[in-house]
Amino acid sequence: MALELKEITKKVGIHTYIKPTSLILEPGYFNVLLGETGSGKTSLIKLMAGLDPMASGQIIMNGKDISSMNTQKRNISLVHQFFINYPHMSVFDNIASPLRVAGMAKSEIEGRVEEAADILQLRSMLKRRPDQLSGGQQQRCALARAIAKESDAVFLDEPLANLDYKLREELREQLPELFAGRGAVVVYATSEPEEALLLGGKTALMDNGRVTQFGPTADVYRKPSNLASARVFSNPPINCANVEKKNGLITMGNMASWKVDAQTRSLEDGHYTIAIRPNHVMPKRSDQTNVILQGLVKITELSGSESSAHFEMENETWVSLAPGVHDFNIGIEHQFHMDSSNCFYFDENDQVVGD
């Protein structure tokens, strides 16, 4: 069983919100849609769920064209970032609602609801109403409804976004287990690269209404095929700069230069864009081959066990992200150390080059 998108598009008036998109989404793991707010994740989910009309293309589920089928007949579940439960119903009735609509027998409804409630640790709350639940419990109720329905496809549209940190971490760890072995195609939308990495599976990177890259999550992270993909899969934002390769050297304006290595030896002399993640730009030298950068510190942040610094070099603003606590003085120049072996190189068409 798979969910296949064939050149589907979404248009409103003269505006195109989803450019021609083709994907094969399979069960057995999470299919993650990763992109910033406004990149098209929710629009794509609405097309797959039948909530919005397509301008063109086909959607195939289990070998059947469901492009013109209404949402109710698609046997899908959708969980939003907002806690969507019926306020006048008990938790039991909320979980049971799609099963009753489907005309299922009372005994089977009870069995499915109780099983889902046990998985989501809601058994003791089945008689409560949503306003008697915490935010995390309400979202568990919505997830239990999706599990009980045993849908062919489950769409999770940033389901943890409105939960506090502790609940997010807890549910994020549980989600792959909740849907394991159920045979459903699971599509999970998020704007957080770390969440995509934790969920594993496959990831489709989205930017401005198009999928820039799709594949096993770890591969997409390690080997972005284009500059847009590298930018999507980085938080804090990936550092970029224009460079020139000439006579065995890579030169980044007046900011730095370094010798070519195994990665760049095969590149023709010319101009390129480099991109390097902030965790490879450190406030202290980690290796003798590090490239030294000098930058004016503009912003500093301490988050948990990591320190970040935004610094300015000529017309470029870069970010350093390092484990531990580091002292930076805003408005003062600081030396940073770049591991150039972790740079990605892109040509004039923003496609990755080099080994």
C-alpha positions as CSV (number, residue, x, y, z in Angstrom):
1,M,0.0,0.0,0.0
2,A,1.3,3.5,-0.9
3,L,0.1,7.0,-1.4
4,E,1.3,8.3,-4.8
5,L,1.2,11.9,-5.9
6,K,1.5,12.5,-9.6
7,E,2.3,16.1,-10.7
8,I,-0.3,17.5,-8.3
9,T,-0.7,21.3,-8.1
10,K,-2.7,23.9,-6.2
11,K,-3.7,27.3,-7.6
12,V,-5.9,30.1,-6.2
13,G,-6.6,32.6,-9.0
14,I,-3.3,33.4,-10.6
15,H,-1.2,32.3,-7.7
16,T,0.4,28.8,-7.5
17,Y,0.7,27.5,-4.0
18,I,1.9,24.0,-4.8
19,K,4.1,23.5,-7.9
20,P,4.0,20.2,-9.7
21,T,4.7,17.6,-7.1
22,S,5.3,13.9,-7.5
23,L,6.0,11.6,-4.5
24,I,5.5,8.0,-3.4
25,L,4.8,7.9,0.3
26,E,4.9,4.4,1.8
27,P,3.8,2.8,5.1
28,G,6.2,1.4,7.7
29,Y,7.9,4.7,8.7
30,F,7.3,8.4,8.9
31,N,7.1,10.5,5.8
32,V,8.2,14.0,7.0
33,L,7.3,17.2,5.2
34,L,10.0,19.7,6.4
35,G,9.9,23.4,5.7
36,E,9.4,26.9,7.1
37,T,6.0,28.4,7.8
38,G,4.5,29.2,4.4
39,S,6.6,26.7,2.5
40,G,3.5,24.7,1.5
41,K,3.4,21.8,4.0
42,T,-0.2,22.4,5.1
43,S,-1.4,23.1,1.6
44,L,0.1,19.8,0.4
45,I,-1.6,17.9,3.3
46,K,-4.9,19.5,2.4
47,L,-4.6,18.3,-1.2
48,M,-3.7,14.7,-0.1
49,A,-6.6,14.7,2.4
50,G,-9.1,16.0,-0.2
51,L,-9.8,19.2,1.8
52,D,-8.7,21.5,-1.0
53,P,-9.2,20.9,-4.8
54,M,-6.2,20.2,-7.0
55,A,-5.6,22.3,-10.1
56,S,-4.0,19.3,-11.8
57,G,-2.5,15.9,-11.2
58,Q,-3.5,12.6,-9.6
59,I,-3.5,11.1,-6.2
60,I,-3.3,7.3,-6.1
61,M,-4.0,5.3,-2.9
62,N,-3.7,1.5,-2.9
63,G,-3.6,1.6,-6.7
64,K,-6.9,3.5,-6.9
65,D,-7.3,7.1,-8.2
66,I,-8.8,9.0,-5.3
67,S,-8.3,12.5,-6.9
68,S,-12.0,13.4,-7.1
69,M,-13.1,11.4,-4.0
70,N,-14.4,13.4,-1.1
71,T,-12.6,13.4,2.3
72,Q,-15.1,11.2,4.1
73,K,-14.6,8.4,1.6
74,R,-10.8,8.4,1.7
75,N,-10.4,6.6,5.0
76,I,-7.9,9.0,6.4
77,S,-7.2,10.7,9.7
78,L,-5.9,14.3,10.2
79,V,-4.4,15.6,13.4
80,H,-3.7,19.4,13.5
81,Q,-1.5,21.4,15.8
82,F,-4.6,22.7,17.5
83,F,-6.5,20.5,19.9
84,I,-9.5,19.7,17.7
85,N,-12.0,17.7,19.9
86,Y,-15.8,17.9,20.2
87,P,-16.2,20.0,23.4
88,H,-19.7,18.5,24.3
89,M,-18.5,14.9,24.0
90,S,-16.6,12.7,26.5
91,V,-13.1,11.5,25.6
92,F,-14.6,8.1,24.8
93,D,-17.1,9.7,22.4
94,N,-14.5,11.8,20.8
95,I,-12.3,8.8,20.0
96,A,-15.4,6.8,18.9
97,S,-16.9,9.5,16.6
98,P,-15.4,8.4,13.3
99,L,-16.2,4.8,14.0
100,R,-19.9,5.6,14.7
101,V,-20.0,7.6,11.4
102,A,-18.7,4.5,9.6
103,G,-21.6,2.4,11.1
104,M,-19.3,0.1,13.1
105,A,-20.8,-2.3,15.7
106,K,-20.9,-1.1,19.3
107,S,-18.7,-4.0,20.6
108,E,-16.0,-3.2,18.0
109,I,-16.1,0.5,18.7
110,E,-15.6,-0.2,22.4
111,G,-12.7,-2.5,21.7
112,R,-10.9,0.0,19.4
113,V,-11.5,2.9,21.7
114,E,-10.2,1.1,24.7
115,E,-7.1,-0.1,22.8
116,A,-6.3,3.4,21.6
117,A,-6.9,4.8,25.1
118,D,-4.5,2.3,26.6
119,I,-1.8,3.2,24.0
120,L,-2.2,6.9,24.7
121,Q,-2.6,6.5,28.5
122,L,-6.2,7.9,28.5
123,R,-8.1,4.9,30.0
124,S,-8.8,6.7,33.3
125,M,-10.0,9.9,31.4
126,L,-12.6,8.3,29.0
127,K,-15.5,9.9,30.9
128,R,-14.0,13.4,31.0
129,R,-14.7,16.2,28.5
130,P,-12.0,18.0,26.6
131,D,-12.1,21.1,28.9
132,Q,-11.2,18.9,31.8
133,L,-7.9,17.8,30.0
134,S,-4.5,19.4,29.8
135,G,-3.2,20.4,26.4
136,G,-1.1,17.3,26.1
137,Q,-4.1,15.1,27.1
138,Q,-6.3,16.8,24.4
139,Q,-3.7,16.1,21.7
140,R,-3.4,12.5,22.9
141,C,-7.2,12.3,22.5
142,A,-6.9,13.5,18.9
143,L,-4.1,10.9,18.3
144,A,-6.2,8.2,19.8
145,R,-9.0,9.0,17.4
146,A,-6.6,8.6,14.5
147,I,-5.3,5.3,15.8
148,A,-8.8,3.9,16.5
149,K,-10.0,4.7,13.0
150,E,-7.3,2.5,11.5
151,S,-7.0,4.8,8.5
152,D,-5.1,4.1,5.3
153,A,-3.3,7.4,5.7
154,V,-2.7,9.6,8.8
155,F,-1.7,13.2,8.3
156,L,-0.1,14.9,11.3
157,D,0.2,18.7,10.7
158,E,2.7,20.0,13.2
159,P,0.8,18.1,16.0
160,L,3.2,19.0,18.8
161,A,3.7,22.7,18.0
162,N,1.4,24.0,20.7
163,L,2.6,21.8,23.5
164,D,5.2,22.7,26.1
165,Y,8.7,21.4,25.7
166,K,8.4,18.4,28.0
167,L,5.2,17.2,26.4
168,R,6.7,17.7,22.9
169,E,9.7,15.6,23.8
170,E,7.6,12.8,25.4
171,L,5.1,12.5,22.5
172,R,7.8,12.9,19.8
173,E,9.5,9.8,21.2
174,Q,6.3,7.9,21.3
175,L,4.8,8.7,17.9
176,P,6.8,6.2,15.8
177,E,5.8,3.5,18.2
178,L,2.2,4.5,18.2
179,F,1.8,4.0,14.4
180,A,4.3,1.1,14.0
181,G,2.9,-2.0,12.4
182,R,-0.5,-0.4,11.6
183,G,0.0,-0.4,7.8
184,A,-1.0,3.3,7.4
185,V,0.9,5.8,5.4
186,V,2.0,8.4,8.0
187,V,2.8,12.0,6.8
188,Y,4.2,14.4,9.4
189,A,4.6,18.1,8.8
190,T,7.1,20.1,10.8
191,S,9.2,23.2,10.6
192,E,11.9,21.8,12.9
193,P,14.9,20.0,11.3
194,E,15.7,18.3,14.7
195,E,12.2,16.8,14.7
196,A,12.7,15.3,11.3
197,L,16.0,13.7,12.3
198,L,14.5,12.3,15.5
199,L,11.5,10.8,13.6
200,G,13.8,9.3,10.9
201,G,12.0,7.6,8.0
202,K,12.0,9.7,4.8
203,T,11.9,13.5,4.5
204,A,10.6,15.8,1.7
205,L,12.1,19.2,2.0
206,M,9.7,22.0,1.0
207,D,10.4,25.5,-0.1
208,N,8.0,28.0,-1.8
209,G,5.5,25.4,-2.7
210,R,7.8,22.8,-4.2
211,V,9.7,19.7,-2.9
212,T,13.4,20.4,-3.3
213,Q,14.5,16.9,-2.2
214,F,13.1,13.6,-1.0
215,G,14.7,10.6,0.4
216,P,15.9,8.8,3.6
217,T,16.1,11.5,6.2
218,A,19.7,10.9,7.2
219,D,20.8,11.0,3.5
220,V,18.9,14.2,2.8
221,Y,20.6,15.8,5.8
222,R,24.1,14.7,5.0
223,K,23.9,15.3,1.2
224,P,21.6,18.2,0.2
225,S,21.3,18.2,-3.6
226,N,20.8,21.9,-3.9
227,L,21.2,25.2,-1.9
228,A,17.4,25.4,-1.1
229,S,17.6,21.9,0.5
230,A,20.7,22.9,2.5
231,R,18.9,26.0,3.8
232,V,15.7,24.1,4.7
233,F,17.5,21.4,6.7
234,S,19.5,23.7,9.0
235,N,18.6,25.4,12.3
236,P,20.1,27.9,13.1
237,P,20.3,29.0,9.4
238,I,23.1,27.6,7.4
239,N,26.0,30.0,6.6
240,C,26.5,30.9,3.0
241,A,29.1,32.9,1.1
242,N,30.4,33.4,-2.5
243,V,33.9,31.9,-3.1
244,E,36.3,31.5,-6.0
245,K,38.5,28.5,-6.7
246,K,41.7,29.4,-8.4
247,N,45.3,28.0,-8.5
248,G,44.6,25.5,-5.8
249,L,43.0,27.9,-3.4
250,I,39.4,28.6,-2.3
251,T,39.0,32.4,-1.6
252,M,36.1,33.9,0.3
253,G,36.4,37.6,-0.6
254,N,38.8,39.3,1.9
255,M,37.5,37.1,4.7
256,A,39.5,33.9,4.3
257,S,41.2,31.4,2.0
258,W,42.2,27.8,2.2
259,K,43.8,25.1,0.1
260,V,41.7,22.7,-2.0
261,D,41.1,19.3,-0.5
262,A,39.9,15.9,-1.8
263,Q,36.3,17.3,-1.9
264,T,37.2,20.4,-4.0
265,R,40.2,19.1,-6.1
266,S,37.9,18.0,-8.9
267,L,36.1,21.3,-9.2
268,E,36.9,23.5,-12.2
269,D,38.4,26.9,-11.4
270,G,35.5,29.4,-11.0
271,H,32.9,30.9,-8.7
272,Y,30.8,28.9,-6.3
273,T,28.5,29.3,-3.3
274,I,29.5,27.6,-0.1
275,A,27.2,26.6,2.7
276,I,28.3,25.3,6.1
277,R,26.2,24.5,9.2
278,P,26.8,26.6,12.3
279,N,28.0,23.6,14.3
280,H,31.0,23.5,12.0
281,V,32.0,27.1,12.8
282,M,33.4,27.1,16.3
283,P,34.7,29.8,18.8
284,K,37.7,27.7,19.5
285,R,40.1,25.7,17.2
286,S,39.2,22.0,16.9
287,D,41.9,21.1,14.3
288,Q,45.0,22.6,12.9
289,T,43.4,22.7,9.4
290,N,40.5,25.0,10.6
291,V,40.0,28.2,8.6
292,I,40.3,31.3,10.8
293,L,37.5,33.8,10.5
294,Q,37.3,37.2,12.1
295,G,33.8,38.6,12.8
296,L,32.0,41.3,14.8
297,V,29.7,39.7,17.3
298,K,26.1,41.1,16.9
299,I,23.9,38.7,18.9
300,T,24.6,35.9,21.4
301,E,22.3,33.2,22.8
302,L,22.7,30.5,25.4
303,S,20.3,27.6,24.9
304,G,20.7,24.6,27.3
305,S,24.2,23.3,26.9
306,E,24.9,25.2,23.6
307,S,26.2,28.7,22.8
308,S,25.5,30.6,19.6
309,A,26.9,33.8,18.2
310,H,25.8,35.8,15.2
311,F,28.8,37.6,13.8
312,E,29.4,39.9,10.8
313,M,32.2,39.7,8.3
314,E,32.1,42.3,5.6
315,N,28.6,42.0,4.2
316,E,28.0,38.5,5.5
317,T,26.3,37.5,8.8
318,W,27.2,34.0,10.0
319,V,26.2,31.9,13.0
320,S,28.5,29.8,15.2
321,L,26.9,27.1,17.3
322,A,29.1,25.3,19.9
323,P,28.5,22.9,22.8
324,G,29.2,24.4,26.3
325,V,29.1,27.9,27.6
326,H,31.3,30.5,25.7
327,D,31.7,34.1,26.5
328,F,31.2,36.6,23.6
329,N,31.2,40.4,23.9
330,I,28.6,42.0,21.7
331,G,30.2,44.7,19.5
332,I,33.6,43.2,19.8
333,E,35.5,41.2,17.1
334,H,36.0,37.5,17.8
335,Q,37.9,34.8,16.1
336,F,36.0,31.8,14.8
337,H,37.3,28.5,13.3
338,M,35.6,26.9,10.3
339,D,36.0,23.2,9.5
340,S,36.2,23.7,5.7
341,S,35.9,19.9,5.1
342,N,32.2,20.2,6.0
343,C,31.4,22.9,3.4
344,F,28.9,22.2,0.7
345,Y,29.7,23.7,-2.8
346,F,27.0,24.8,-5.2
347,D,27.3,26.0,-8.8
348,E,25.6,29.0,-10.5
349,N,22.3,27.0,-10.7
350,D,22.5,26.3,-6.9
351,Q,23.1,22.5,-7.6
352,V,25.6,20.7,-5.4
353,V,29.0,20.0,-6.9
354,G,32.2,18.2,-5.7
355,D,32.7,14.8,-4.1
